[in-house]
């Protein structure tokens, strides 16, 4: 049982780390000489970055992605704290339902964020606010990590739903 508990904790911490990296790191959309995410666009050759503000087309979509990624990260961290509390408070044989619900909400938020970005990426990168041509890029590793984090949070949410507190 202790090995299973350690695996679940490591899996949850990995999910949170993936969410933090995909939310913070500047690699949702990359090209030969630039990288951009939901916060800023950076030119590789000049090492300059500019924040994505309301002067960009589809700024509302970017804000929705920002909000959903932040919310998913917060919910994942809250789910971990609730799991630790439930680990000591629940009676034997009860399920970690509250932890599961919070983790599944985190999963839903990251799915919403990645889906919005996937759907709106063409319009997002056609803005005149960019100082260079960013439409000729491709999805970066932060975007891929967001989808992997979706899978990890879904799996851990289901694991918590099935998991019972044992001796």
PyMOL commands that set and color helices and strands:
alter all, ss='L'
color gray80, all
select helices_A, chain A and resi 2-24+59-89+97-124+141-162
alter helices_A, ss='H'
color red, helices_A
select strands_A, chain A and resi 29-30+34-36+40-43+48-51+138-139
alter strands_A, ss='S'
color yellow, strands_A
deselect
rebuild
show_as cartoon
